Amino acid sequence: MWIDTHCHLDAAEFDADRDAVAAAARAAGVTTIVVPAVEAANFAAVRDCCARHPGCVAAYGIHPMYTPQARDEDLTTLRDWLARERPAAIGEIGLDLFVPGLDPERQLRFFVAQLRLARDFDLPVLLHVRRAVDPILRELRRHRVRGGIAHAFNGSRQQAEAFIGLGFKLGFGGAMCWPRATRLRALAAALPHEAIVLETDAPDIPPPFAPRSPAGDAIRNEPAMLPRIAETLTELWSMPQPEVAAITSGNALSILSSITQ
């Protein structure tokens, strides 16, 4: 059985067929889906999505790309939700130094505040790490939390080992399925097996086998694609797929709160 450690099942892209998407994931053997929030305004949508679909578990947090509209009161709201709901993790949180127009200092302020909440509630964190590995590692050393997942990891071997040393797992998904992703594949092959978890980040980061529009554009990613994403890992590890499922799911269970299979 598979665990998708990062899937935005509450996203608008799934509004027309969310029930069918969740059913297809279960039919594909994806028994658990972690659904992270991105802002206080969608905490309720994430909660309701997880309540409706068996195997879905929530994480609550303020995404760095949503910090422009976030308010200080949203951190109080987040604290209340953490106390009341006891989610699997705090997330999706982190830093994004790639998207133009985002204030790095404002991102940092919300990120640090949420790391402090993670420490207060003894919860793992789901990290958004884009062009920001080193500053995130710096804050994790300053504000020690119980670990978590570096989502969509795309750093160096040295950076990967730094995350692992701080108690983190590394999320690998559809990006490693592209033939040209040689560096990412080499990293997935070289890292300790116990450091890796699988994710789709659906509806984003469609793998090469995702459905295409007539123009050739990827339509969307779905959690049912996780076993096919895992085929790349079975090749890299020279291991039968059931063993890959057992290892990666065990890794996810070891790091995330309140998840059982």
C-alpha positions, 0 to 999 in steps of 0.5 A: 500500500502507498502513502502520498505524502503531499497532495492538494486534493482540496484544490479547485482543479478537482472540484468537478470530480474529487470523489472519483479522483479519491476513489481512483487513488484507493483503487490504485492502492494509495491508502493514505493521502496527506492534504496540506493547507496553504492559507487560513482561508482553506483550513476548513476545505482541507478538513472537510475534504479529509472528513469526506474521503477515507484515508485522507489526513490534514496538515495546516499551515501558511504557504510562503506564496500566500504570505502576501495576503496572510495576516498576523491573526492567521497565526492565532487561527492556526494555533487554534486549529492545531489545538482542536484538530491535531493534524498529521503535520504543520504545512505547507510552510517554508520559503520560496526565493524563486517566485518574483515579488514575494517579500523574503523577510515577510516569508521568514517571519511567518515561517519562523512563527510556524516552526515555533508552533510546530515545537509547541505542539510537537508536530512535524512540518511539511516544507516548501523549499524552492531556491531556499535550502540553505536559509531553511536549514539555518532556521531549522537549526535555530528552531529545532522541531521533531522533523518532517518532510522536505517536499519536492526535494531538489537539492544537493547530496550535502543538503539532503544529508543536512535535512536527514541529520535534522530528522527529515525525510525527503519527498520525491515525486513525478519530477524524478520520472523525467528521463532528463532528471539525471541528477535527481535520479542519481540522488534518489538512488544514492540516498539511504532508503529510509530517508525517502518518501513518495508524493505526487503534489497533485494537481501540480508537477505532472509526471511524463505519463500524465494525460495530455491536452490536444496541444500537448500540455499536461492536464493535471497530476492525480494521487492515483499516479503514485504507483507509477511514479514509484516505478522509477524508484523500483528501477533505481533501487533494483527492488520489487515494487511491494518492497518499495511501497513498504519502505516508503510508507514505513518512512512516512508513518515514522515521521507523520503524526496520527497516521496508521495503516 
